[in-house]
Amino acid sequence: MERRLIPVKLDTYKPLREIVFESIREAIINGTLKQGERLMETQLAEELGVSRTPVREAIRKLELEGLVVMVPRKGAYVAGISARDAADILEIRAALEGLAAKLAAERITGEEIEDLSNDIEKMGEAMDKGDLDTAIEYDTKFHTALIGASRNSRLVTMVSNLQEQVMRFRVMLTITRQDLARDSLLEHKRIVDALSRRDRFLAQSLAKEHVEKVETTILKIIKEEKDEE
């Protein structure tokens, strides 16, 4: 059997069920466990080096998060990403991120602006090296910091609730469209420039347009994949 998941390490303070849950969720988000793939408890338990019980608990929790679907008499499967799902999630994300950028233009500190610029630089360096995992990491860090700079805890929580689904889109986009990931760097720089100039309406517009561009591209990718089936 091909081993794709890394066996869990028990030398941590976290409960085993939480470690197993995070491992399987990460495998779904980064595409190791692909859309539509059946999740076999025995196989996952063997790969992770644990019993079936924490795997079963993890699958149930992932179903609640929308990353897994249960099919009657067939079992658990990795949830697919439909065009409608993508549009719904990214429309909300665009509006929220635009609002966050508008608020951040008024509330962000000089140090935070510098941190955002550093994230952009690190993302570019990772892309130059072909290190997509690190590029995604810094892209995610940029967006998280931008939203945090809004100083609106409820807004941060709302965006966080969408994070897992958005991350799946971001992985898809970065892996399949590296040229657009380059465009993303330029868009990030424009957003930071607007924040530096405290131009809240421009920051809002640029942040919203940035996510809307991602939405357009993701919907195109999903359509292409469906046409190939």
C-alpha positions as CSV (number, residue, x, y, z in Angstrom):
1,M,0.0,0.0,0.0
2,E,1.3,3.4,-0.9
3,R,1.8,5.5,2.2
4,R,0.8,9.2,1.7
5,L,0.2,10.3,5.2
6,I,3.0,10.8,7.7
7,P,2.6,8.7,10.9
8,V,1.6,10.9,13.8
9,K,4.0,11.8,16.6
10,L,2.8,11.2,20.1
11,D,5.5,13.4,21.7
12,T,3.2,16.4,21.9
13,Y,0.8,17.9,24.4
14,K,-2.2,17.5,22.0
15,P,-4.7,14.7,22.4
16,L,-4.3,11.9,19.9
17,R,-7.7,12.5,18.4
18,E,-6.8,16.2,17.7
19,I,-3.5,15.2,16.1
20,V,-5.3,12.7,13.8
21,F,-8.0,15.2,12.9
22,E,-5.4,17.8,12.0
23,S,-3.4,15.3,9.9
24,I,-6.4,14.2,7.8
25,R,-7.7,17.8,7.5
26,E,-4.3,19.0,6.2
27,A,-4.1,16.1,3.7
28,I,-7.5,17.2,2.3
29,I,-6.6,20.9,2.2
30,N,-3.3,20.3,0.4
31,G,-4.8,17.8,-2.0
32,T,-3.0,14.7,-0.8
33,L,-6.5,13.2,-0.2
34,K,-8.3,14.3,-3.4
35,Q,-11.8,15.4,-4.1
36,G,-14.2,12.4,-4.3
37,E,-11.7,10.0,-2.8
38,R,-13.2,7.4,-0.4
39,L,-11.8,7.6,3.1
40,M,-11.1,4.1,4.3
41,E,-10.7,4.1,8.1
42,T,-8.5,1.0,8.2
43,Q,-6.1,2.4,5.5
44,L,-5.9,5.9,7.2
45,A,-5.3,4.3,10.6
46,E,-2.5,2.2,9.2
47,E,-0.8,5.1,7.5
48,L,-1.1,7.3,10.6
49,G,0.0,4.5,12.9
50,V,-3.1,4.7,15.1
51,S,-6.3,2.8,15.8
52,R,-9.5,3.3,13.8
53,T,-11.3,5.1,16.7
54,P,-9.6,8.5,16.4
55,V,-9.8,8.2,12.6
56,R,-13.5,7.7,12.8
57,E,-13.9,10.6,15.2
58,A,-11.8,12.8,12.8
59,I,-14.0,11.9,9.8
60,R,-17.1,12.8,11.7
61,K,-15.7,16.2,12.7
62,L,-14.5,16.8,9.1
63,E,-18.0,16.2,7.9
64,L,-19.3,19.0,10.2
65,E,-16.7,21.3,8.7
66,G,-17.9,20.4,5.2
67,L,-14.6,18.8,4.1
68,V,-16.1,15.2,4.1
69,V,-19.4,13.9,2.9
70,M,-21.1,10.7,4.1
71,V,-22.8,8.7,1.4
72,P,-25.4,6.2,2.7
73,R,-24.3,2.6,2.4
74,K,-21.1,3.7,0.8
75,G,-19.0,5.5,3.4
76,A,-17.1,8.7,3.7
77,Y,-15.7,10.7,0.8
78,V,-13.6,13.9,0.5
79,A,-16.1,16.6,-0.4
80,G,-15.8,18.0,-3.8
81,I,-15.6,21.7,-4.7
82,S,-18.5,22.7,-6.9
83,A,-18.6,25.9,-8.9
84,R,-21.5,27.0,-6.8
85,D,-19.6,26.3,-3.6
86,A,-16.6,28.2,-4.8
87,A,-18.6,31.2,-5.9
88,D,-20.6,31.3,-2.6
89,I,-17.5,31.1,-0.4
90,L,-15.3,33.5,-2.4
91,E,-18.1,36.1,-2.8
92,I,-18.3,36.2,0.9
93,R,-14.5,36.3,1.3
94,A,-14.2,39.1,-1.2
95,A,-16.7,41.3,0.7
96,L,-15.1,40.5,4.1
97,E,-11.5,41.0,2.9
98,G,-12.5,44.3,1.3
99,L,-14.0,45.5,4.5
100,A,-11.0,44.3,6.5
101,A,-8.6,46.2,4.2
102,K,-10.7,49.4,4.5
103,L,-10.6,49.1,8.3
104,A,-6.9,48.2,8.3
105,A,-6.0,51.4,6.3
106,E,-7.2,53.3,9.4
107,R,-5.8,51.0,12.1
108,I,-2.7,49.2,10.8
109,T,0.7,50.1,12.4
110,G,3.9,50.8,10.5
111,E,5.4,47.6,11.8
112,E,2.5,45.6,10.5
113,I,2.9,47.2,7.1
114,E,6.5,46.2,7.1
115,D,5.6,42.6,8.1
116,L,3.1,42.5,5.1
117,S,5.9,43.6,2.8
118,N,8.2,41.0,4.2
119,D,5.5,38.3,3.6
120,I,5.3,39.4,-0.1
121,E,9.1,39.2,-0.4
122,K,9.3,35.8,1.2
123,M,6.5,34.5,-1.1
124,G,8.3,35.7,-4.1
125,E,11.6,34.1,-3.0
126,A,9.8,30.8,-2.4
127,M,8.2,30.9,-5.9
128,D,11.6,31.6,-7.4
129,K,12.8,28.4,-5.8
130,G,9.8,26.4,-6.9
131,D,8.8,25.9,-3.2
132,L,5.1,26.0,-3.6
133,D,4.3,24.9,0.0
134,T,6.3,27.9,1.4
135,A,4.7,30.3,-1.1
136,I,1.3,29.2,0.0
137,E,2.3,29.6,3.6
138,Y,3.4,33.2,3.1
139,D,0.3,34.0,1.0
140,T,-1.9,32.7,3.8
141,K,0.1,34.6,6.3
142,F,-0.3,37.8,4.3
143,H,-4.1,37.5,4.2
144,T,-4.4,36.5,7.8
145,A,-2.3,39.6,8.9
146,L,-4.3,41.9,6.7
147,I,-7.6,40.8,8.2
148,G,-6.1,40.9,11.7
149,A,-5.1,44.5,11.1
150,S,-8.7,45.4,10.9
151,R,-8.8,45.2,14.7
152,N,-12.3,43.7,14.4
153,S,-12.5,40.5,16.3
154,R,-15.9,39.4,14.9
155,L,-14.7,40.0,11.3
156,V,-11.6,37.9,12.0
157,T,-13.7,35.1,13.4
158,M,-16.0,35.2,10.3
159,V,-13.1,35.0,7.9
160,S,-11.5,32.2,10.0
161,N,-14.6,30.1,9.6
162,L,-14.0,30.1,5.8
163,Q,-10.3,29.5,6.0
164,E,-10.2,25.7,5.4
165,Q,-12.3,26.0,2.2
166,V,-10.4,29.0,1.0
167,M,-7.1,27.3,1.6
168,R,-8.2,24.5,-0.8
169,F,-8.8,27.1,-3.5
170,R,-5.5,28.7,-2.8
171,V,-3.6,25.5,-3.2
172,M,-5.4,24.7,-6.4
173,L,-4.7,28.2,-7.8
174,T,-1.0,28.2,-6.9
175,I,-0.3,24.7,-8.2
176,T,-2.1,25.0,-11.5
177,R,-1.6,28.7,-12.3
178,Q,1.9,29.8,-11.2
179,D,1.7,32.8,-13.6
180,L,-1.3,34.1,-11.8
181,A,0.5,33.6,-8.5
182,R,3.0,36.1,-9.8
183,D,0.2,38.5,-10.5
184,S,-1.0,37.9,-7.0
185,L,2.4,39.3,-5.7
186,L,1.8,42.5,-7.6
187,E,-1.7,42.8,-6.3
188,H,-0.5,42.3,-2.7
189,K,2.0,45.1,-3.2
190,R,-0.7,47.5,-4.5
191,I,-2.8,46.7,-1.4
192,V,0.1,47.4,0.9
193,D,0.8,50.7,-0.9
194,A,-2.8,51.7,-0.4
195,L,-2.5,50.8,3.3
196,S,0.7,52.8,3.6
197,R,-1.1,55.9,2.1
198,R,-4.1,55.3,4.4
199,D,-6.3,55.2,1.4
200,R,-9.1,53.1,2.8
201,F,-11.4,53.1,-0.2
202,L,-8.6,52.1,-2.6
203,A,-7.4,49.4,-0.1
204,Q,-11.0,48.1,0.0
205,S,-11.3,48.1,-3.7
206,L,-8.0,46.4,-4.4
207,A,-8.5,43.7,-1.7
208,K,-12.0,42.9,-3.0
209,E,-10.8,42.8,-6.6
210,H,-8.0,40.5,-5.6
211,V,-10.3,37.9,-4.2
212,E,-12.8,38.3,-7.1
213,K,-9.9,37.6,-9.5
214,V,-9.2,34.4,-7.6
215,E,-12.9,33.5,-7.8
216,T,-12.9,33.9,-11.6
217,T,-9.8,31.7,-12.0
218,I,-11.0,29.0,-9.7
219,L,-14.4,28.8,-11.4
220,K,-12.5,28.4,-14.7
221,I,-10.3,25.6,-13.3
222,I,-13.3,23.8,-11.9
223,K,-15.1,24.0,-15.3
224,E,-12.0,22.7,-17.1
225,E,-11.7,19.8,-14.7
226,K,-15.4,18.9,-15.2
227,D,-15.0,19.1,-19.0
228,E,-12.1,16.6,-18.8
229,E,-14.2,14.0,-16.9
